Amino acid sequence: MPPFTSSPRRRVVITGVAPITCCGTGKETFWKNIVAGQGGISHISGFDTSGLRAHCGGEIRDWDASRFFAPHRLKRLDRYAQLSVASALLAVEDARLPFSQDNPQSRVGVSFGTALGGIANAENEHQNFLHQGWRGVHPTLALQVFGGSAHANIAIECGFRGVGTTNSNSCASGVISVGEAMRYIRDGMADVMIAGGAEAPLSPLTFGAFDFIKTMSRWEGDPVRACRPFDLDRDGFVMGEGAASLVVEEYEHAIRRGAHIYAEVLGYALNNEAWHMTTPLPGGESVVACMRDALADAGVEPDQIDYINAHASGTQMNDANESACIKTVFGTHSPAVSGTKAFTAHPLGATGAIESVICALALDEGYIPPTLFHTTPDPACDIDVVPNVGRSTPVRYAMNNAFGFGGINAVIVLGKVTG
């Protein structure tokens, strides 16, 4: 059965987008690099990885927090919160949505997602504690470490007093944030939501923990090629940091203020495989059900989907399982499918939000990004993966898949607004 929604439905659209990734900060730079086929993965420089097998990551090299925050504000925000708030500010600016702390808005809310929240900062503070005792610990650590600091700080910064929530559903968190934002607007609980995700996980213990469970790429060649979705020789995901925010808005509200509309959020589904923390359910029944439920919620037939931004983490099992599930859902129809983590790495709970931005821009620009570094086709991934070169073509409907540890599956369907 499709997920519950209220009736009659209010239409929900995307009017602002703002990614912050190793592939670029802000819509213009980010999309320019996507179209140019320029990935942003590099060797980790922030700490020593010599004792590990994984050495590559998606570091944001040009991050300047002072561009967004006054010194007194910056002292209270760790990197995770900085990325969250900065992406929201850029999205609001892109949407030309007015806001003011002095004039709070009760019909504007925030729906965010993260896998780990401020855990990397807590790790660093623990090191300070071991070396300096309590005097070495940041006095606002308790306010920085919890995942909800994302939506709370965005609300404080902008005066948004509506629905406020941050979900922590592993790598599905970003898509869930967009889907839930759609539901809040559909159900009349808000007129505008800032939806997105953020992650700042690049610290030694956090990075090493994922290396220990053998999920990350151990590529030793040119680091930009470390993530190779759907390729026969793929060997794991590449961890990154980043954030993305989308302004999600009730359609008539957007029309009244003359907003530019990138896409319409048509459908959303969420389920759990109840099987294993890291291994996909054999047969992929839950992934198939999630895609089908999202299509049903959207009122879109499988053969109408032009583009799928796949989860495509670059692990052997995930990419093969997702490919099989796509074939089951779409049958003889062959939508273009790209794995864009080769551009952005995998910032865990932020990734789904980043890839929602990519889907919205694909619809708006009529361009399907490629799957980079696809040199050896895998018979287990015999779908149209848009290898290496993107395509300029109209996109009417797009799907975004996101799957997380514990068998969490989330899917949204977007459409081009024609009236």
C-alpha positions as CSV (number, residue, x, y, z in Angstrom):
1,M,0.0,0.0,0.0
2,P,1.2,3.5,-0.7
3,P,2.2,5.7,2.3
4,F,-0.5,7.7,4.1
5,T,-1.2,11.2,2.9
6,S,-4.0,13.6,3.6
7,S,-6.7,14.4,1.0
8,P,-7.2,16.7,-0.7
9,R,-3.5,17.1,-1.3
10,R,-1.7,20.3,-1.5
11,R,1.0,20.5,-4.2
12,V,4.6,20.7,-3.0
13,V,7.4,22.3,-5.0
14,I,11.1,23.0,-4.7
15,T,12.0,26.7,-5.0
16,G,15.6,26.9,-3.7
17,V,18.6,24.6,-3.7
18,A,22.0,24.8,-2.1
19,P,24.7,22.1,-2.0
20,I,28.0,22.4,-0.1
21,T,30.3,19.5,-1.2
22,C,33.8,18.6,-2.2
23,C,32.5,19.1,-5.7
24,G,31.5,22.7,-5.1
25,T,29.8,25.1,-2.8
26,G,26.6,26.8,-4.0
27,K,24.3,25.9,-6.9
28,E,26.3,27.5,-9.7
29,T,29.8,26.1,-8.9
30,F,28.4,22.7,-8.0
31,W,26.3,22.3,-11.2
32,K,29.2,23.6,-13.3
33,N,31.4,20.9,-12.0
34,I,28.7,18.2,-12.5
35,V,28.3,19.2,-16.1
36,A,32.0,19.3,-16.6
37,G,32.4,15.8,-15.1
38,Q,34.7,17.1,-12.4
39,G,34.7,15.0,-9.3
40,G,35.9,16.3,-5.9
41,I,37.4,13.3,-4.2
42,S,41.0,13.6,-2.9
43,H,43.4,12.1,-0.4
44,I,42.4,12.8,3.2
45,S,44.5,15.7,4.4
46,G,42.9,16.5,7.8
47,F,44.5,13.5,9.7
48,D,46.9,10.6,9.2
49,T,45.3,7.6,7.5
50,S,48.6,5.6,7.3
51,G,47.3,3.0,9.8
52,L,44.2,2.4,7.7
53,R,43.4,0.8,4.4
54,A,41.1,3.7,3.2
55,H,42.8,6.9,2.3
56,C,40.5,8.9,0.1
57,G,37.6,11.2,1.0
58,G,35.4,14.1,0.0
59,E,36.9,17.0,1.9
60,I,35.6,20.5,1.4
61,R,38.9,22.2,0.9
62,D,37.7,25.8,0.5
63,W,35.4,26.0,3.5
64,D,35.3,29.6,5.0
65,A,32.8,29.7,7.8
66,S,33.4,33.4,8.4
67,R,31.6,34.0,5.1
68,F,28.4,33.0,6.9
69,F,28.8,33.7,10.6
70,A,30.0,36.5,12.9
71,P,32.8,35.5,15.3
72,H,30.5,35.3,18.3
73,R,28.1,33.0,16.5
74,L,30.9,30.8,15.1
75,K,32.2,30.0,18.5
76,R,29.0,28.0,19.3
77,L,28.8,26.1,16.0
78,D,30.8,23.0,15.2
79,R,31.5,22.0,11.6
80,Y,28.4,20.0,11.3
81,A,26.1,22.9,12.4
82,Q,28.1,25.3,10.2
83,L,27.4,23.3,7.1
84,S,23.8,22.8,8.1
85,V,23.1,26.5,8.7
86,A,25.2,27.8,5.7
87,S,23.4,25.5,3.3
88,A,20.0,26.7,4.6
89,L,21.0,30.3,4.2
90,L,22.2,29.7,0.6
91,A,18.9,27.9,-0.2
92,V,16.8,30.6,1.3
93,E,18.8,33.1,-0.7
94,D,18.4,31.1,-3.9
95,A,14.6,30.9,-3.3
96,R,14.4,34.6,-2.5
97,L,12.5,33.7,0.6
98,P,12.3,36.6,3.1
99,F,13.2,35.8,6.8
100,S,14.0,37.7,9.9
101,Q,14.8,36.8,13.5
102,D,12.9,39.9,14.5
103,N,9.8,38.7,12.7
104,P,9.5,34.9,13.3
105,Q,7.4,32.8,10.9
106,S,5.2,30.1,12.4
107,R,4.3,28.5,9.0
108,V,8.0,27.9,8.0
109,G,9.7,24.9,9.4
110,V,12.9,22.8,9.1
111,S,13.2,19.1,8.3
112,F,16.8,17.9,8.4
113,G,18.7,14.6,8.4
114,T,22.1,13.3,9.5
115,A,23.7,10.0,10.3
116,L,26.2,11.0,12.9
117,G,25.5,14.7,13.8
118,G,28.3,16.2,15.9
119,I,30.1,12.9,16.7
120,A,33.4,13.9,14.9
121,N,33.5,17.1,16.9
122,A,32.9,15.1,20.1
123,E,35.7,12.9,19.1
124,N,38.1,15.8,18.8
125,E,36.8,17.3,22.1
126,H,37.5,14.0,23.8
127,Q,41.1,14.2,22.7
128,N,41.3,17.7,24.2
129,F,39.9,16.3,27.4
130,L,42.5,13.5,27.6
131,H,45.3,16.0,27.1
132,Q,44.1,19.0,29.1
133,G,41.3,17.8,31.3
134,W,38.0,19.7,31.6
135,R,39.6,23.0,30.9
136,G,40.4,21.8,27.3
137,V,36.7,21.0,26.5
138,H,34.6,23.5,24.6
139,P,32.1,25.0,27.0
140,T,29.2,24.4,24.6
141,L,30.0,20.8,23.7
142,A,26.7,19.6,25.0
143,L,24.9,21.9,22.6
144,Q,27.0,20.9,19.6
145,V,27.1,17.1,19.8
146,F,23.4,16.3,19.3
147,G,22.0,15.8,15.8
148,G,19.1,18.1,16.3
149,S,21.4,21.1,16.5
150,A,21.0,21.2,12.7
151,H,17.4,22.2,12.5
152,A,17.5,24.1,15.8
153,N,20.3,26.4,14.7
154,I,18.7,26.9,11.3
155,A,15.5,27.9,13.0
156,I,17.3,30.3,15.4
157,E,19.3,31.8,12.6
158,C,16.2,32.5,10.4
159,G,13.3,32.8,12.8
160,F,11.5,29.7,11.6
161,R,9.0,28.7,14.3
162,G,7.2,26.0,12.4
163,V,7.8,22.2,12.4
164,G,11.3,21.4,13.5
165,T,12.9,18.0,13.3
166,T,16.2,16.2,12.5
167,N,16.0,12.5,11.6
168,S,19.0,10.2,12.0
169,N,18.3,7.3,9.6
170,S,21.8,6.6,8.4
171,C,22.4,7.2,4.7
172,A,18.7,7.5,4.0
173,S,18.3,10.6,6.2
174,G,18.6,13.3,3.5
175,V,15.8,11.8,1.3
176,I,13.7,11.2,4.4
177,S,14.0,14.9,5.3
178,V,12.7,15.9,1.9
179,G,9.9,13.4,1.9
180,E,8.7,14.3,5.4
181,A,8.9,18.0,4.5
182,M,6.5,17.2,1.7
183,R,4.1,15.5,4.1
184,Y,4.1,18.4,6.5
185,I,3.1,20.7,3.7
186,R,0.6,18.3,2.2
187,D,-1.1,17.9,5.5
188,G,-1.3,21.6,6.1
189,M,1.2,21.8,9.0
190,A,3.5,24.2,7.2
191,D,3.6,26.4,4.0
192,V,7.4,26.3,3.6
193,M,10.0,23.8,4.9
194,I,13.8,23.9,4.7
195,A,14.6,20.3,4.0
196,G,18.1,18.9,3.9
197,G,21.0,17.1,5.5
198,A,24.5,17.6,6.8
199,E,27.4,15.5,7.8
200,A,31.0,16.3,9.0
201,P,32.3,12.8,9.8
202,L,36.0,13.2,8.7
203,S,37.9,12.5,11.9
204,P,40.2,9.6,12.7
205,L,38.1,7.3,14.9
206,T,34.9,7.9,12.9
207,F,36.6,7.3,9.6
208,G,38.5,4.3,10.9
209,A,35.3,2.7,12.3
210,F,33.9,2.5,8.7
211,D,37.2,1.2,7.4
212,F,37.2,-1.5,10.0
213,I,33.9,-3.0,8.7
214,K,35.3,-3.1,5.2
215,T,32.7,-0.9,3.5
216,M,35.0,1.8,2.2
217,S,37.1,1.9,-0.9
218,R,40.8,1.0,-0.5
219,W,41.7,2.5,-3.9
220,E,45.4,3.5,-4.1
221,G,45.4,5.1,-7.6
222,D,44.4,8.7,-8.5
223,P,42.1,9.6,-5.6
224,V,39.5,11.3,-7.8
225,R,38.7,7.9,-9.2
226,A,38.2,6.1,-5.9
227,C,34.4,5.9,-6.1
228,R,33.3,3.8,-9.1
229,P,29.6,3.1,-8.9
230,F,28.3,0.1,-11.0
231,D,31.8,-0.6,-12.3
232,L,33.0,-4.2,-12.2
233,D,36.0,-3.2,-10.1
234,R,34.3,-1.0,-7.6
235,D,35.5,-1.7,-4.1
236,G,33.5,0.4,-1.6
237,F,32.2,3.8,-0.8
238,V,34.2,6.9,-0.2
239,M,33.3,8.9,2.9
240,G,32.8,12.7,2.5
241,E,31.5,15.7,4.3
242,G,28.9,18.1,3.1
243,A,25.4,19.4,3.3
244,A,22.5,20.4,1.1
245,S,19.3,22.3,1.7
246,L,16.2,22.7,-0.4
247,V,13.3,25.2,0.1
248,V,10.2,23.0,-0.2
249,E,7.0,25.1,-0.6
250,E,3.3,24.8,-1.1
251,Y,2.7,25.4,-4.8
252,E,0.2,28.3,-4.5
253,H,2.4,30.0,-1.9
254,A,5.3,29.8,-4.4
255,I,3.2,31.1,-7.3
256,R,1.9,34.1,-5.3
257,R,5.4,35.3,-4.5
258,G,6.7,34.7,-8.0
259,A,9.2,32.0,-7.0
260,H,11.2,30.0,-9.5
261,I,10.1,26.4,-9.3
262,Y,12.8,23.7,-10.0
263,A,10.6,20.7,-9.5
264,E,7.5,19.3,-7.8
265,V,7.8,16.7,-5.0
266,L,5.2,14.2,-6.1
267,G,5.8,11.0,-4.1
268,Y,7.6,9.5,-1.1
269,A,8.0,6.1,0.5
270,L,9.9,4.7,3.4
271,N,10.4,1.1,4.7
272,N,12.8,-1.2,6.5
273,E,14.1,-4.6,5.4
274,A,14.2,-6.0,8.9
275,W,17.1,-8.2,7.8
276,H,20.7,-7.1,8.5
277,M,22.6,-4.0,9.5
278,T,24.8,-3.9,6.4
279,T,23.8,-6.7,4.0
280,P,20.9,-6.0,1.5
281,L,17.9,-8.3,1.8
282,P,18.3,-11.1,-0.8
283,G,15.8,-10.6,-3.6
284,G,15.4,-6.9,-2.8
285,E,11.7,-7.1,-1.9
286,S,11.7,-4.1,0.3
287,V,13.7,-1.9,-2.1
288,V,11.2,-2.9,-4.9
289,A,8.3,-2.1,-2.6
290,C,9.7,1.2,-1.7
291,M,10.2,2.3,-5.3
292,R,6.7,1.1,-6.2
293,D,5.1,2.8,-3.2
294,A,6.8,6.1,-4.1
295,L,5.5,5.8,-7.7
296,A,2.0,5.1,-6.4
297,D,2.1,8.0,-4.0
298,A,3.2,10.2,-6.9
299,G,0.6,8.9,-9.3
300,V,3.4,8.2,-11.8
301,E,3.8,5.0,-13.9
302,P,7.2,3.3,-14.1
303,D,7.5,4.0,-17.8
304,Q,7.2,7.8,-17.2
305,I,10.4,7.9,-15.1
306,D,13.2,9.4,-17.3
307,Y,16.0,9.5,-14.7
308,I,16.9,7.7,-11.5
309,N,19.6,9.0,-9.2
310,A,20.6,5.7,-7.6
311,H,22.0,5.1,-4.2
312,A,24.9,3.5,-6.0
313,S,27.3,3.6,-3.1
314,G,30.1,1.8,-5.0
315,T,30.0,-1.4,-2.9
316,Q,29.7,-4.7,-4.7
317,M,26.5,-5.9,-3.1
318,N,24.6,-2.6,-3.0
319,D,25.1,-1.7,-6.6
320,A,24.2,-5.1,-7.9
321,N,21.1,-5.4,-5.6
322,E,19.9,-1.9,-6.6
323,S,20.4,-2.7,-10.3
324,A,18.3,-5.9,-10.0
325,C,15.5,-4.0,-8.1
326,I,15.4,-1.3,-10.8
327,K,15.0,-4.0,-13.5
328,T,12.2,-5.6,-11.5
329,V,10.3,-2.3,-11.0
330,F,10.8,-0.9,-14.5
331,G,10.8,-4.1,-16.6
332,T,11.4,-3.4,-20.3
333,H,11.5,0.4,-19.7
334,S,15.1,1.5,-19.2
335,P,15.4,4.9,-17.5
336,A,18.8,6.6,-17.3
337,V,20.4,5.8,-14.0
338,S,23.5,7.6,-12.6
339,G,25.5,7.1,-9.4
340,T,26.7,10.6,-8.6
341,K,28.8,9.8,-5.5
342,A,31.8,9.7,-7.8
343,F,31.4,13.5,-7.8
344,T,30.6,14.2,-4.2
345,A,31.8,11.2,-2.3
346,H,29.3,9.9,0.3
347,P,28.5,12.3,3.1
348,L,26.3,9.8,4.7
349,G,23.1,11.4,6.0
350,A,23.6,14.5,3.8
351,T,23.9,12.5,0.5
352,G,20.2,12.0,-0.1
353,A,19.7,15.8,0.2
354,I,22.6,16.5,-2.2
355,E,21.2,14.0,-4.7
356,S,17.7,15.5,-4.4
357,V,19.3,18.8,-5.5
358,I,20.8,17.0,-8.4
359,C,17.4,15.5,-9.4
360,A,15.8,19.0,-9.1
361,L,18.5,20.5,-11.3
362,A,18.3,17.7,-13.8
363,L,14.6,18.4,-14.2
364,D,15.1,22.2,-14.4
365,E,18.2,22.1,-16.7
366,G,17.3,19.1,-18.9
367,Y,20.6,17.4,-18.1
368,I,21.3,13.9,-16.8
369,P,24.7,13.6,-15.0
370,P,26.9,10.7,-15.8
371,T,28.3,7.9,-13.7
372,L,31.9,8.8,-13.7
373,F,34.9,6.4,-14.0
374,H,32.8,3.5,-15.4
375,T,35.4,1.6,-17.4
376,T,34.5,-2.1,-17.0
377,P,30.8,-3.0,-17.2
378,D,29.5,-5.4,-14.6
379,P,27.0,-8.0,-15.9
380,A,25.2,-7.7,-12.5
381,C,24.6,-4.0,-13.2
382,D,23.3,-4.2,-16.8
383,I,21.2,-1.0,-16.7
384,D,21.7,2.3,-18.5
385,V,24.2,3.9,-16.1
386,V,25.0,6.9,-18.3
387,P,28.7,6.0,-18.4
388,N,31.2,8.9,-18.1
389,V,29.4,11.4,-20.3
390,G,26.2,13.2,-19.3
391,R,23.2,13.8,-21.5
392,S,21.3,16.9,-22.4
393,T,17.7,15.8,-22.7
394,P,14.3,16.7,-21.3
395,V,13.5,15.1,-18.0
396,R,9.9,14.9,-17.0
397,Y,10.0,12.7,-13.9
398,A,13.0,11.7,-11.7
399,M,13.4,9.2,-8.8
400,N,15.9,9.5,-6.0
401,N,16.9,6.3,-4.1
402,A,18.6,6.3,-0.7
403,F,19.4,3.2,1.4
404,G,20.9,3.2,4.9
405,F,22.4,0.8,7.5
406,G,19.8,-1.3,9.1
407,G,17.9,-1.8,5.9
408,I,16.4,1.7,5.8
409,N,15.0,2.5,2.3
410,A,13.7,5.9,1.2
411,V,12.6,7.0,-2.2
412,I,11.2,10.2,-3.6
413,V,9.7,11.0,-7.0
414,L,10.1,14.5,-8.5
415,G,8.4,16.0,-11.6
416,K,8.8,18.9,-13.8
417,V,6.1,21.5,-13.2
418,T,4.1,22.3,-16.4
419,G,1.3,24.3,-14.8
